[in-house]
């Protein structure tokens, strides 16, 4: 029996005797009588019935004779068109007998079953990672090839998946389609909402075998592992500083670009990091959540508390390379260096007096504003500096701390 296939190319089929007819556009295929199955030599697909041969060849010829009258999408096979119609009618013919979830296509149901059986028949031949769906394996391969087909038309960032591009677009339009039903916080990505839910449930799915610390997100676990291994796979291409997390590298990059994404809604001051903005807010609210367990002094920033502790421990890490004087803070050492260099980077915009330290400039301003914060509790005389008040107190106490050694 002969099957005629209209095509512009000669397709070879295993176990078929292929003859070219007098017309270049007609291919005569003679099926061997002792064979029941056909193997396409072009894609190696197993074709069980002779009647499917014409349908199959349309895949290679890119012939699509069937068109959807709703969205005009074209298909090479009529059954694919019929299956596509269900996306418009939302018809779901196939139901899971485990969880009753419904699907428009049988292959979707088959793939879904694997979530119950944990079957992963597809594996990567590079890293051997296993997948329940072939499409996920194909997407995974792009990690190894670094193939990125999808580009943002606004910032031109490229992505390996269409879904990643779609999620990324929401950054530009500030669209937050997913909302937490507990606290009403909005998210641009579903996975971000799912991660956020764990803050309410305190669910921690991931734990470290080194220190038994638990985490709600797998990426947190991977990042924290690096604190034990000291691994820093991300480096800045400007200054070569290395980081254990990509997020920290992205945040660091703003020090080079001077990009400031976060703005105070009280005074409009801008910050490169959100935690800097949160700390700054406390200057408006006067909130001081950190307190010293030695003297109970309170601080708005944890870093300031840590620096304060050195007063009690008398820890002085920073040493002047000229006079070897030691300091508890790097900023104190930087200020001290100006004693040797006579550098005065701060100047008064009223009288142009210059100062080596910003604190001295701030104190100097009070001369022009006549601002006096410090008051004597005996005679109520007021002073612009605490040192002036301390000296004045000696008038009342008759204290004389300085004596001539001659």
Secondary structure as the mmCIF struct_conf table of DSSP 4:
data_model
#
loop_
_struct_conf.conf_type_id
_struct_conf.id
_struct_conf.beg_label_comp_id
_struct_conf.beg_label_asym_id
_struct_conf.beg_label_seq_id
_struct_conf.end_label_comp_id
_struct_conf.end_label_asym_id
_struct_conf.end_label_seq_id
STRN STRN1 UNK A 2 UNK A 6
BEND BEND1 UNK A 8 UNK A 9
STRN STRN2 UNK A 13 UNK A 14
TURN_TY1_P TURN_TY1_P1 UNK A 15 UNK A 15
STRN STRN3 UNK A 16 UNK A 20
BEND BEND2 UNK A 22 UNK A 23
TURN_TY1_P TURN_TY1_P2 UNK A 24 UNK A 25
STRN STRN4 UNK A 26 UNK A 31
TURN_TY1_P TURN_TY1_P3 UNK A 33 UNK A 34
STRN STRN5 UNK A 38 UNK A 40
TURN_TY1_P TURN_TY1_P4 UNK A 41 UNK A 43
STRN STRN6 UNK A 46 UNK A 47
HELX_RH_3T_P HELX_RH_3T_P1 UNK A 50 UNK A 52
HELX_RH_AL_P HELX_RH_AL_P1 UNK A 53 UNK A 61
TURN_TY1_P TURN_TY1_P5 UNK A 62 UNK A 62
STRN STRN7 UNK A 66 UNK A 67
TURN_TY1_P TURN_TY1_P6 UNK A 69 UNK A 71
STRN STRN8 UNK A 74 UNK A 75
BEND BEND3 UNK A 76 UNK A 77
HELX_RH_AL_P HELX_RH_AL_P2 UNK A 78 UNK A 89
TURN_TY1_P TURN_TY1_P7 UNK A 90 UNK A 90
STRN STRN9 UNK A 94 UNK A 95
TURN_TY1_P TURN_TY1_P8 UNK A 97 UNK A 99
STRN STRN10 UNK A 102 UNK A 103
BEND BEND4 UNK A 104 UNK A 105
HELX_RH_AL_P HELX_RH_AL_P3 UNK A 106 UNK A 117
STRN STRN11 UNK A 122 UNK A 123
TURN_TY1_P TURN_TY1_P9 UNK A 125 UNK A 127
STRN STRN12 UNK A 130 UNK A 131
BEND BEND5 UNK A 132 UNK A 133
HELX_RH_AL_P HELX_RH_AL_P4 UNK A 134 UNK A 145
TURN_TY1_P TURN_TY1_P10 UNK A 146 UNK A 146
STRN STRN13 UNK A 150 UNK A 151
TURN_TY1_P TURN_TY1_P11 UNK A 153 UNK A 155
STRN STRN14 UNK A 158 UNK A 159
BEND BEND6 UNK A 160 UNK A 161
HELX_RH_AL_P HELX_RH_AL_P5 UNK A 162 UNK A 173
TURN_TY1_P TURN_TY1_P12 UNK A 174 UNK A 174
STRN STRN15 UNK A 178 UNK A 179
TURN_TY1_P TURN_TY1_P13 UNK A 181 UNK A 183
STRN STRN16 UNK A 186 UNK A 187
BEND BEND7 UNK A 188 UNK A 189
HELX_RH_AL_P HELX_RH_AL_P6 UNK A 190 UNK A 201
TURN_TY1_P TURN_TY1_P14 UNK A 202 UNK A 202
STRN STRN17 UNK A 206 UNK A 207
TURN_TY1_P TURN_TY1_P15 UNK A 209 UNK A 211
STRN STRN18 UNK A 214 UNK A 215
BEND BEND8 UNK A 216 UNK A 217
HELX_RH_AL_P HELX_RH_AL_P7 UNK A 218 UNK A 229
TURN_TY1_P TURN_TY1_P16 UNK A 230 UNK A 230
STRN STRN19 UNK A 234 UNK A 235
TURN_TY1_P TURN_TY1_P17 UNK A 237 UNK A 239
STRN STRN20 UNK A 242 UNK A 243
BEND BEND9 UNK A 244 UNK A 245
HELX_RH_AL_P HELX_RH_AL_P8 UNK A 246 UNK A 257
TURN_TY1_P TURN_TY1_P18 UNK A 258 UNK A 258
STRN STRN21 UNK A 262 UNK A 263
TURN_TY1_P TURN_TY1_P19 UNK A 265 UNK A 267
STRN STRN22 UNK A 270 UNK A 271
BEND BEND10 UNK A 272 UNK A 273
HELX_RH_AL_P HELX_RH_AL_P9 UNK A 274 UNK A 285
STRN STRN23 UNK A 290 UNK A 291
TURN_TY1_P TURN_TY1_P20 UNK A 293 UNK A 295
STRN STRN24 UNK A 298 UNK A 299
BEND BEND11 UNK A 300 UNK A 300
HELX_RH_AL_P HELX_RH_AL_P10 UNK A 302 UNK A 313
TURN_TY1_P TURN_TY1_P21 UNK A 314 UNK A 314
STRN STRN25 UNK A 318 UNK A 319
TURN_TY1_P TURN_TY1_P22 UNK A 321 UNK A 323
STRN STRN26 UNK A 326 UNK A 327
BEND BEND12 UNK A 328 UNK A 329
HELX_RH_AL_P HELX_RH_AL_P11 UNK A 330 UNK A 341
STRN STRN27 UNK A 346 UNK A 347
TURN_TY1_P TURN_TY1_P23 UNK A 349 UNK A 351
STRN STRN28 UNK A 354 UNK A 355
BEND BEND13 UNK A 356 UNK A 357
HELX_RH_AL_P HELX_RH_AL_P12 UNK A 358 UNK A 369
TURN_TY1_P TURN_TY1_P24 UNK A 370 UNK A 370
STRN STRN29 UNK A 374 UNK A 375
TURN_TY1_P TURN_TY1_P25 UNK A 377 UNK A 379
STRN STRN30 UNK A 382 UNK A 383
BEND BEND14 UNK A 384 UNK A 385
HELX_RH_AL_P HELX_RH_AL_P13 UNK A 386 UNK A 397
#
